[in-house]
Amino acid sequence: MGAKVLERFSAGAPRGSWPAEEYAARCRAEGEPATVVMDLKSDAFLVVVQTRDED
């Protein structure tokens, strides 16, 4: 299993602002099983979907 990054958001968003979560919620509303993960190395939130690796 792998993951496809749909969008990335800086972790420096203003207090009370959750752009990655809002984007993921819109994706889920459209049927895309999106989740938000933190990329510590780049200090960013990633909106990702799981992918199935084809062998």
N, C-alpha and C positions, 0 to 999 in steps of 0.2 A: 504494500500500500504506500502511496505517496500523497503529496498535497500540491494543489495548484493555488498560487497566490492570485487572488482577484484584484486586490488593492492594498496599498500600504499607507499608513497614517503616522505622522510624527507623534511621539509620546508627549510632546510639549504643547498639547492643546490647552486652551484656557480652562481654568477650573470650572467644573460643572458641564463641560462639553465632552461628548462621547462620540466623535464622528465615526470611528471604526465600528462601534456597536450599532449606531444608527444605520450605517451602510449594510452591515450584516443582516440587520432586521429587515431592511428592504429586499435584500436578496432572498431571505427565507420566505418573505411574503410572496415572492415570485416563484417559489418552489425550489430554489437552490439551497442545499443544506450547508450554509456558510457558518463558520465559527471564527472567533477572534483569538489570536495567539500573540504573545509578546516576543519580539526578536530582540533579545538583550544586547547583542553585538551591535546592531544598528540603532538601538533605542527607538524602535517603531512598533506599532501594532499592525499585524497583518490579518487581513480577512482571507481565509482559505477555505477550500473545499477538498475533501478527500478524493483521491483518484485511485483507480485500480491499475496497477502496473501490468502491462501486457507483456508476456514472455514470448 
